[in-house]
Amino acid sequence: MKTDASTLLTQEEVAERLRCSVAKVKRLRFTGQLAYLPGRPVLIEEADLEKYLEGIKRQAKPIATKPEKSAKPALEDPAVLAKRIFWARQNFQFDKQRKAKGK
C-alpha cells in the first residue's frame, strides 16, 4: 500500500493540529489509540488522525427538562411490595444457610 507523502504527518504536526504536546501524541501511539508508521521521524497518516478524531467526538445530548415539582412518583401496590419483601427475606435466609453449610 503506497501512501502519498502529503498525507503523512510528523508527531509535531499532529500535536499542533490536536493543540496538545508531543508527549500526548506519543502516549496516544503507545496505547494504540493512534496508528503510526515507525521510523525516524515517526509518521502518522492523515486518515488515521481523522479516524482518531471521529472516535473521540461526543454527540451533543438534548437538554434535559426538569420534572414538575408537584409530580409525585406512583406508589407501589402494597401487595406487590409485601411479596418483594417476603422473597428478599427468603433469599437472604437461603444464602445464609448455604454459607453456613459451606464452612
Secondary structure, 3 states (H helix, E strand, C coil): CCCCHHHEEEHHHHHHHHCCCHHHHHHHHHCCCCCCECCCCCEEEHHHHHHHHHHHCCCCCCCCCCCCCCCCCCCCCHHHHHHHHHHHHHHHHHHHHHHHHHC
